[in-house]
Amino acid sequence: LFLVIFLMLSTTFNKASKLQIVLPEAKGDAAKPSKAKSIEIGVSASGAYTINGQELAAKDAKQLQSAIEKLSDGKRDMPFIIAADGKASHQSVITVMDVAGQMGFVNLSISTRLASDSQ
């Protein structure tokens, strides 16, 4: 079982993003925010991507890879955070993971929000 659940970024992410993303819920402790520069990829319910709050014009892997390359400046050890809407297609999230893997990023995490106790 490999489950990586990190970072409570929904409030900060939603302020910086034009896309409305409703993160899936998970139980557990919130991760401590990292002070290191990171790459945060947002995936909306419609499959649109944002990179550190900047919306991409297209939804394709090639543009996503180009934007990540520009932001990372060749550094592959940066934290790579995926914040996907709970209703985003599985394929949209896999595309982000695939692009990150092909580029050599190894510090991937998926952002969630804490589950409410009313469940």
PyRosetta script that sets phi, psi and omega in degrees:
from pyrosetta import init, pose_from_sequence

init()
pose = pose_from_sequence("LFLVIFLMLSTTFNKASKLQIVLPEAKGDAAKPSKAKSIEIGVSASGAYTINGQELAAKDAKQLQSAIEKLSDGKRDMPFIIAADGKASHQSVITVMDVAGQMGFVNLSISTRLASDSQ")
pose.set_psi(1, 118.3)
pose.set_omega(1, 179.4)
pose.set_phi(2, -121.8)
pose.set_psi(2, 106.9)
pose.set_omega(2, -178.0)
pose.set_phi(3, -132.5)
pose.set_psi(3, 117.6)
pose.set_omega(3, 179.9)
pose.set_phi(4, -110.7)
pose.set_psi(4, 113.9)
pose.set_omega(4, 179.1)
pose.set_phi(5, -125.8)
pose.set_psi(5, 115.0)
pose.set_omega(5, -176.8)
pose.set_phi(6, -137.7)
pose.set_psi(6, 159.3)
pose.set_omega(6, 164.5)
pose.set_phi(7, 60.3)
pose.set_psi(7, 123.7)
pose.set_omega(7, 173.6)
pose.set_phi(8, -94.0)
pose.set_psi(8, 90.9)
pose.set_omega(8, -175.5)
pose.set_phi(9, -113.0)
pose.set_psi(9, 3.3)
pose.set_omega(9, -171.4)
pose.set_phi(10, -59.3)
pose.set_psi(10, -42.3)
pose.set_omega(10, -178.1)
pose.set_phi(11, -66.2)
pose.set_psi(11, -50.7)
pose.set_omega(11, 178.8)
pose.set_phi(12, -63.7)
pose.set_psi(12, -42.2)
pose.set_omega(12, -177.4)
pose.set_phi(13, -64.5)
pose.set_psi(13, -44.2)
pose.set_omega(13, -178.8)
pose.set_phi(14, -64.8)
pose.set_psi(14, -32.5)
pose.set_omega(14, 177.5)
pose.set_phi(15, -67.4)
pose.set_psi(15, -38.1)
pose.set_omega(15, -175.8)
pose.set_phi(16, -83.9)
pose.set_psi(16, -15.4)
pose.set_omega(16, -173.5)
pose.set_phi(17, -107.3)
pose.set_psi(17, 147.2)
pose.set_omega(17, 174.2)
pose.set_phi(18, -85.8)
pose.set_psi(18, -17.6)
pose.set_omega(18, -179.2)
pose.set_phi(19, -83.9)
pose.set_psi(19, 143.0)
pose.set_omega(19, 174.1)
pose.set_phi(20, -89.7)
pose.set_psi(20, 115.9)
pose.set_omega(20, -179.5)
pose.set_phi(21, -120.4)
pose.set_psi(21, 124.3)
pose.set_omega(21, 175.8)
pose.set_phi(22, -105.7)
pose.set_psi(22, 104.8)
pose.set_omega(22, -175.9)
pose.set_phi(23, -69.0)
pose.set_psi(23, 146.1)
pose.set_omega(23, 173.6)
pose.set_phi(24, -65.9)
pose.set_psi(24, 158.8)
pose.set_omega(24, -178.3)
pose.set_phi(25, -95.7)
pose.set_psi(25, 151.6)
pose.set_omega(25, 174.6)
pose.set_phi(26, -150.1)
pose.set_psi(26, 150.3)
pose.set_omega(26, 177.0)
pose.set_phi(27, -95.5)
pose.set_psi(27, 150.8)
pose.set_omega(27, 179.5)
pose.set_phi(28, 136.5)
pose.set_psi(28, -178.6)
pose.set_omega(28, -179.5)
pose.set_phi(29, -82.9)
pose.set_psi(29, 145.5)
pose.set_omega(29, 176.0)
pose.set_phi(30, -71.9)
pose.set_psi(30, 140.4)
pose.set_omega(30, 178.3)
pose.set_phi(31, -76.1)
pose.set_psi(31, 151.3)
pose.set_omega(31, 177.3)
pose.set_phi(32, -77.0)
pose.set_psi(32, 133.7)
pose.set_omega(32, -179.8)
pose.set_phi(33, -63.5)
pose.set_psi(33, 141.5)
pose.set_omega(33, 179.2)
pose.set_phi(34, -89.3)
pose.set_psi(34, 143.5)
pose.set_omega(34, 177.4)
pose.set_phi(35, -88.9)
pose.set_psi(35, -8.8)
pose.set_omega(35, 179.7)
pose.set_phi(36, -71.6)
pose.set_psi(36, 151.2)
pose.set_omega(36, 176.1)
pose.set_phi(37, -62.6)
pose.set_psi(37, 137.1)
pose.set_omega(37, -178.4)
pose.set_phi(38, -136.0)
pose.set_psi(38, 167.4)
pose.set_omega(38, 174.7)
pose.set_phi(39, -110.9)
pose.set_psi(39, 123.0)
pose.set_omega(39, 179.6)
pose.set_phi(40, -115.9)
pose.set_psi(40, 115.7)
pose.set_omega(40, 179.1)
pose.set_phi(41, -102.8)
pose.set_psi(41, 123.2)
pose.set_omega(41, 175.8)
pose.set_phi(42, -100.5)
pose.set_psi(42, 139.2)
pose.set_omega(42, 176.6)
pose.set_phi(43, -124.8)
pose.set_psi(43, 117.1)
pose.set_omega(43, -178.4)
pose.set_phi(44, -82.0)
pose.set_psi(44, 171.0)
pose.set_omega(44, 178.2)
pose.set_phi(45, -60.5)
pose.set_psi(45, -28.9)
pose.set_omega(45, 180.0)
pose.set_phi(46, -86.2)
pose.set_psi(46, -4.1)
pose.set_omega(46, 178.6)
pose.set_phi(47, 94.1)
pose.set_psi(47, 5.7)
pose.set_omega(47, 177.6)
pose.set_phi(48, -75.6)
pose.set_psi(48, 148.5)
pose.set_omega(48, -177.7)
pose.set_phi(49, -111.0)
pose.set_psi(49, 146.7)
pose.set_omega(49, 167.4)
pose.set_phi(50, -127.1)
pose.set_psi(50, 148.3)
pose.set_omega(50, 175.2)
pose.set_phi(51, -123.7)
pose.set_psi(51, 114.5)
pose.set_omega(51, -176.1)
pose.set_phi(52, 48.6)
pose.set_psi(52, 42.2)
pose.set_omega(52, 175.2)
pose.set_phi(53, 89.3)
pose.set_psi(53, -8.6)
pose.set_omega(53, -179.7)
pose.set_phi(54, -96.7)
pose.set_psi(54, 120.1)
pose.set_omega(54, -177.2)
pose.set_phi(55, -74.8)
pose.set_psi(55, 136.6)
pose.set_omega(55, 175.6)
pose.set_phi(56, -85.1)
pose.set_psi(56, 147.0)
pose.set_omega(56, -178.4)
pose.set_phi(57, -71.8)
pose.set_psi(57, -34.0)
pose.set_omega(57, -177.5)
pose.set_phi(58, -116.6)
pose.set_psi(58, 165.1)
pose.set_omega(58, -178.4)
pose.set_phi(59, -106.7)
pose.set_psi(59, 22.5)
pose.set_omega(59, -175.0)
pose.set_phi(60, -99.5)
pose.set_psi(60, 158.2)
pose.set_omega(60, -176.5)
pose.set_phi(61, -65.4)
pose.set_psi(61, -34.0)
pose.set_omega(61, -177.3)
pose.set_phi(62, -64.0)
pose.set_psi(62, -45.9)
pose.set_omega(62, 178.7)
pose.set_phi(63, -68.0)
pose.set_psi(63, -37.7)
pose.set_omega(63, 177.5)
pose.set_phi(64, -59.7)
pose.set_psi(64, -46.8)
pose.set_omega(64, 179.9)
pose.set_phi(65, -63.0)
pose.set_psi(65, -42.4)
pose.set_omega(65, 179.8)
pose.set_phi(66, -61.7)
pose.set_psi(66, -43.8)
pose.set_omega(66, 179.9)
pose.set_phi(67, -66.9)
pose.set_psi(67, -39.2)
pose.set_omega(67, 178.3)
pose.set_phi(68, -65.8)
pose.set_psi(68, -42.2)
pose.set_omega(68, 179.5)
pose.set_phi(69, -59.8)
pose.set_psi(69, -44.3)
pose.set_omega(69, -179.7)
pose.set_phi(70, -62.9)
pose.set_psi(70, -43.4)
pose.set_omega(70, -177.9)
pose.set_phi(71, -71.7)
pose.set_psi(71, -38.8)
pose.set_omega(71, -175.1)
pose.set_phi(72, -77.8)
pose.set_psi(72, -21.9)
pose.set_omega(72, -179.7)
pose.set_phi(73, 54.2)
pose.set_psi(73, 37.7)
pose.set_omega(73, 176.9)
pose.set_phi(74, 82.6)
pose.set_psi(74, -2.9)
pose.set_omega(74, -179.7)
pose.set_phi(75, -86.3)
pose.set_psi(75, 118.7)
pose.set_omega(75, -176.5)
pose.set_phi(76, -102.3)
pose.set_psi(76, -0.3)
pose.set_omega(76, -179.5)
pose.set_phi(77, -98.3)
pose.set_psi(77, 6.6)
pose.set_omega(77, 179.0)
pose.set_phi(78, -69.5)
pose.set_psi(78, 147.0)
pose.set_omega(78, 172.8)
pose.set_phi(79, -61.6)
pose.set_psi(79, 134.5)
pose.set_omega(79, -176.9)
pose.set_phi(80, -121.0)
pose.set_psi(80, 110.0)
pose.set_omega(80, -173.2)
pose.set_phi(81, -110.7)
pose.set_psi(81, 129.4)
pose.set_omega(81, 176.7)
pose.set_phi(82, -108.1)
pose.set_psi(82, 121.4)
pose.set_omega(82, 178.4)
pose.set_phi(83, -118.5)
pose.set_psi(83, 92.2)
pose.set_omega(83, -176.2)
pose.set_phi(84, -102.2)
pose.set_psi(84, 139.6)
pose.set_omega(84, 174.1)
pose.set_phi(85, -58.6)
pose.set_psi(85, 144.9)
pose.set_omega(85, 179.4)
pose.set_phi(86, -60.1)
pose.set_psi(86, -21.3)
pose.set_omega(86, -179.9)
pose.set_phi(87, -104.3)
pose.set_psi(87, 7.6)
pose.set_omega(87, 176.4)
pose.set_phi(88, -67.1)
pose.set_psi(88, 148.0)
pose.set_omega(88, -179.8)
pose.set_phi(89, -68.0)
pose.set_psi(89, 147.5)
pose.set_omega(89, 178.0)
pose.set_phi(90, -57.6)
pose.set_psi(90, -39.8)
pose.set_omega(90, -178.6)
pose.set_phi(91, -61.6)
pose.set_psi(91, -39.2)
pose.set_omega(91, 179.6)
pose.set_phi(92, -62.5)
pose.set_psi(92, -41.1)
pose.set_omega(92, 179.2)
pose.set_phi(93, -70.1)
pose.set_psi(93, -42.7)
pose.set_omega(93, 178.7)
pose.set_phi(94, -62.4)
pose.set_psi(94, -36.5)
pose.set_omega(94, 177.6)
pose.set_phi(95, -59.9)
pose.set_psi(95, -44.4)
pose.set_omega(95, 177.9)
pose.set_phi(96, -62.2)
pose.set_psi(96, -46.0)
pose.set_omega(96, -179.9)
pose.set_phi(97, -63.5)
pose.set_psi(97, -39.4)
pose.set_omega(97, 179.9)
pose.set_phi(98, -65.4)
pose.set_psi(98, -46.6)
pose.set_omega(98, 178.4)
pose.set_phi(99, -60.2)
pose.set_psi(99, -45.5)
pose.set_omega(99, 179.4)
pose.set_phi(100, -61.0)
pose.set_psi(100, -43.3)
pose.set_omega(100, 179.4)
pose.set_phi(101, -64.7)
pose.set_psi(101, -42.9)
pose.set_omega(101, 178.9)
pose.set_phi(102, -63.9)
pose.set_psi(102, -31.4)
pose.set_omega(102, -179.6)
pose.set_phi(103, -82.8)
pose.set_psi(103, -11.0)
pose.set_omega(103, 176.3)
pose.set_phi(104, 96.4)
pose.set_psi(104, 12.4)
pose.set_omega(104, 176.5)
pose.set_phi(105, -73.4)
pose.set_psi(105, 136.9)
pose.set_omega(105, -177.9)
pose.set_phi(106, -121.1)
pose.set_psi(106, -15.6)
pose.set_omega(106, -178.9)
pose.set_phi(107, -96.9)
pose.set_psi(107, 61.9)
pose.set_omega(107, -179.3)
pose.set_phi(108, -88.0)
pose.set_psi(108, 141.6)
pose.set_omega(108, 172.7)
pose.set_phi(109, -144.1)
pose.set_psi(109, 157.9)
pose.set_omega(109, -179.8)
pose.set_phi(110, -116.2)
pose.set_psi(110, 126.2)
pose.set_omega(110, -177.9)
pose.set_phi(111, -84.3)
pose.set_psi(111, 137.2)
pose.set_omega(111, 175.6)
pose.set_phi(112, -134.6)
pose.set_psi(112, 177.0)
pose.set_omega(112, 171.8)
pose.set_phi(113, -117.3)
pose.set_psi(113, 153.5)
pose.set_omega(113, -178.7)
pose.set_phi(114, -65.2)
pose.set_psi(114, 137.7)
pose.set_omega(114, 178.0)
pose.set_phi(115, -69.5)
pose.set_psi(115, 143.8)
pose.set_omega(115, 176.8)
pose.set_phi(116, -76.6)
pose.set_psi(116, 153.3)
pose.set_omega(116, -177.6)
pose.set_phi(117, -74.8)
pose.set_psi(117, -6.3)
pose.set_omega(117, -175.7)
pose.set_phi(118, -81.2)
pose.set_psi(118, 4.2)
pose.set_omega(118, -177.7)
pose.set_phi(119, -83.0)
pose.dump_pdb("model.pdb")
